[in-house]
Amino acid sequence: MEYILYGSQTSPFVRRIRLLLGDTSYEFKEINPFDTEGASELNKINPINQIPLLVAGEQTIWDSRQIFNYLNSFHRYQNMDWDDENLLTAIDGAVSSAVSLMLMKRSGFEIDENVMFLNRQRDRIESILDYLKPYLKSEALKNWNFHTMTLYSFLDWAVFRELIGLDKRPECVEFLNKYKNLPIVIKTQIPKA
Ligand SMILES: N[C@@H](CCC(=O)N[C@@H](CS)C(=O)NCC(=O)O)C(=O)O
């Protein structure tokens, strides 16, 4: 099956799918949902106007979690019980909140402001990172799998965008250091320019 993945080189939701696909052959079609041309192109193929989306033959799949479910059903990357689903949902929650903060920042808001929406996003990210702390040393987050790919994509991107600081989170720094030299991580690096 030849896959086409639509996405950007910066999006953490896209990167986790690129990490998952690894050496699998696929075409990467770059699309920027935040410029006029990209947004219009995207809207023709996804009414949610978000990346990533995957085209697999006749089948189009929106949403990175659904793309994972789809690919996992064929490639059998990992078994998922309800605890695994919850853990992934927690990491996804941090990514979604950080994406919201990034959109607010790009819209000209000071994201440190004490207003309910921003407080909720910042608190959720911190709460999830607190929750993940014991997991970082446990089986669940010890190996390179979709959970660790998602967490890696999130932390690397959120630090790059200056949405979070890791000064008080050495376990997250250690986690990033553990995986940063993997060839697929280097291949999917966020362009710094
Ligand atoms: N739940 C979606 C979220 C995807 C998402 O938020 N993508 C961002 C880029 S990181 C996006 O396309 N944002 C454009 C927008 O929301 O207008 C997924 O997991 O694929």
Ligand as a Chemical Component Dictionary entry (heavy atoms), coordinates in Angstrom:
data_LIG
# 
_chem_comp.id                   LIG 
_chem_comp.type                 NON-POLYMER 
_chem_comp.pdbx_formal_charge   0 
_chem_comp.three_letter_code    LIG 
# 
loop_
_chem_comp_atom.comp_id 
_chem_comp_atom.atom_id 
_chem_comp_atom.alt_atom_id 
_chem_comp_atom.type_symbol 
_chem_comp_atom.charge 
_chem_comp_atom.model_Cartn_x 
_chem_comp_atom.model_Cartn_y 
_chem_comp_atom.model_Cartn_z 
_chem_comp_atom.pdbx_ordinal 
LIG N1  N1  N 0 -6.774 15.938 16.790 1  
LIG C1  C1  C 0 -6.002 16.321 15.634 2  
LIG C2  C2  C 0 -5.346 17.658 15.907 3  
LIG C3  C3  C 0 -4.474 18.094 14.754 4  
LIG C4  C4  C 0 -4.032 19.546 14.897 5  
LIG O1  O1  O 0 -4.409 20.274 15.815 6  
LIG N2  N2  N 0 -3.220 19.962 13.932 7  
LIG C5  C5  C 0 -2.788 21.340 13.889 8  
LIG C6  C6  C 0 -1.329 21.445 13.545 9  
LIG S1  S1  S 0 -0.334 20.910 14.893 10 
LIG C7  C7  C 0 -3.568 22.045 12.837 11 
LIG O2  O2  O 0 -3.715 21.534 11.738 12 
LIG N3  N3  N 0 -4.093 23.236 13.157 13 
LIG C8  C8  C 0 -4.802 24.027 12.240 14 
LIG C9  C9  C 0 -6.041 24.580 12.869 15 
LIG O3  O3  O 0 -6.476 24.050 13.911 16 
LIG O4  O4  O 0 -6.572 25.530 12.317 17 
LIG C10 C10 C 0 -4.983 15.235 15.300 18 
LIG O5  O5  O 0 -4.567 14.512 16.221 19 
LIG O6  O6  O 0 -4.650 15.064 14.132 20 
# 
loop_
_chem_comp_bond.comp_id 
_chem_comp_bond.atom_id_1 
_chem_comp_bond.atom_id_2 
_chem_comp_bond.value_order 
_chem_comp_bond.pdbx_ordinal 
LIG N1  C1  SING 1  
LIG C1  C2  SING 2  
LIG C1  C10 SING 3  
LIG C2  C3  SING 4  
LIG C3  C4  SING 5  
LIG C4  O1  DOUB 6  
LIG C4  N2  SING 7  
LIG N2  C5  SING 8  
LIG C5  C6  SING 9  
LIG C5  C7  SING 10 
LIG C6  S1  SING 11 
LIG C7  O2  DOUB 12 
LIG C7  N3  SING 13 
LIG N3  C8  SING 14 
LIG C8  C9  SING 15 
LIG C9  O3  DOUB 16 
LIG C9  O4  SING 17 
LIG C10 O5  DOUB 18 
LIG C10 O6  SING 19 
# 
